[in-house]
Amino acid sequence: MIEEDVKELKKRHRYSHLFHRARMLRLLKSGECKNLSEAAEALGYSWRQCQRWFAAYDGVVSGSFW
C-alpha cells in the first residue's frame, strides 16, 4: 500500500509543472493576469521561468518549436 502511494506521488509530481504552465496560460487568456509578471507572481514562479514557458508555448503555436 505504501509503495502504491509513493508511485502515485511521483506520478503527480512529474506532471505538476505542466499544470502550472497550463494555469499560467489560463490566467493570461482570461485577463485575470495582464502580463507575465502578474502571472508569475500569482503562480509563485519567477518572471524568467514564466517567460521560458511562454516562449516554448509560443514556439509550438507558431510552428517553429522544432
C-alpha positions as a LaTeX table, in Angstrom:
\begin{tabular}{lrrr}
\hline
Residue & $x$ (\AA) & $y$ (\AA) & $z$ (\AA) \\
\hline
Met1 & 0.00 & 0.00 & 0.00 \\
Ile2 & 2.74 & 2.47 & 0.88 \\
Glu3 & 4.57 & 1.59 & $-2.33$ \\
Glu4 & 1.43 & 2.46 & $-4.33$ \\
Asp5 & 1.15 & 5.79 & $-2.53$ \\
Val6 & 4.78 & 6.63 & $-3.36$ \\
Lys7 & 4.19 & 5.76 & $-7.03$ \\
Glu8 & 1.11 & 7.99 & $-7.12$ \\
Leu9 & 3.01 & 10.90 & $-5.54$ \\
Lys10 & 5.84 & 10.53 & $-8.04$ \\
Lys11 & 3.35 & 10.49 & $-10.91$ \\
Arg12 & 1.60 & 13.61 & $-9.66$ \\
His13 & 4.89 & 15.42 & $-9.06$ \\
Arg14 & 6.16 & 14.50 & $-12.52$ \\
Tyr15 & 3.33 & 16.41 & $-14.20$ \\
Ser16 & 2.90 & 19.28 & $-11.73$ \\
His17 & 4.93 & 21.68 & $-13.89$ \\
Leu18 & 2.53 & 21.06 & $-16.77$ \\
Phe19 & $-0.35$ & 22.02 & $-14.51$ \\
His20 & 1.38 & 25.31 & $-13.65$ \\
Arg21 & 2.16 & 26.04 & $-17.30$ \\
Ala22 & $-1.47$ & 25.49 & $-18.27$ \\
Arg23 & $-2.60$ & 27.62 & $-15.35$ \\
Met24 & $-0.30$ & 30.43 & $-16.47$ \\
Leu25 & $-1.86$ & 30.36 & $-19.93$ \\
Arg26 & $-5.38$ & 30.37 & $-18.46$ \\
Leu27 & $-4.54$ & 33.36 & $-16.24$ \\
Leu28 & $-3.25$ & 35.30 & $-19.23$ \\
Lys29 & $-6.02$ & 34.33 & $-21.63$ \\
Ser30 & $-8.80$ & 35.08 & $-19.14$ \\
Gly31 & $-7.35$ & 38.51 & $-18.41$ \\
Glu32 & $-7.04$ & 37.69 & $-14.72$ \\
Cys33 & $-3.34$ & 38.50 & $-15.16$ \\
Lys34 & $-2.47$ & 41.18 & $-17.67$ \\
Asn35 & 1.16 & 40.18 & $-18.23$ \\
Leu36 & 3.80 & 37.58 & $-17.40$ \\
Ser37 & 4.90 & 39.46 & $-14.29$ \\
Glu38 & 1.43 & 39.23 & $-12.78$ \\
Ala39 & 1.10 & 35.57 & $-13.78$ \\
Ala40 & 4.50 & 34.74 & $-12.28$ \\
Glu41 & 3.53 & 36.41 & $-9.03$ \\
Ala42 & 0.18 & 34.60 & $-8.93$ \\
Leu43 & 1.86 & 31.24 & $-9.51$ \\
Gly44 & 4.84 & 31.81 & $-7.23$ \\
Tyr45 & 7.39 & 31.46 & $-10.03$ \\
Ser46 & 9.96 & 33.92 & $-11.32$ \\
Trp47 & 9.16 & 36.12 & $-14.28$ \\
Arg48 & 12.02 & 34.47 & $-16.17$ \\
Gln49 & 10.59 & 30.97 & $-15.65$ \\
Cys50 & 7.19 & 32.07 & $-16.92$ \\
Gln51 & 8.88 & 33.75 & $-19.87$ \\
Arg52 & 10.59 & 30.44 & $-20.75$ \\
Trp53 & 7.27 & 28.59 & $-20.53$ \\
Phe54 & 5.53 & 31.18 & $-22.68$ \\
Ala55 & 8.32 & 31.16 & $-25.26$ \\
Ala56 & 8.05 & 27.36 & $-25.52$ \\
Tyr57 & 4.28 & 27.62 & $-25.89$ \\
Asp58 & 4.58 & 30.39 & $-28.47$ \\
Gly59 & 7.02 & 28.26 & $-30.44$ \\
Val60 & 4.60 & 25.35 & $-30.52$ \\
Val61 & 1.70 & 27.53 & $-31.59$ \\
Ser62 & 3.60 & 29.32 & $-34.33$ \\
Gly63 & 5.08 & 26.06 & $-35.63$ \\
Ser64 & 8.70 & 26.96 & $-35.01$ \\
Phe65 & 9.19 & 24.75 & $-31.98$ \\
Trp66 & 11.24 & 22.07 & $-33.75$ \\
\hline
\end{tabular}
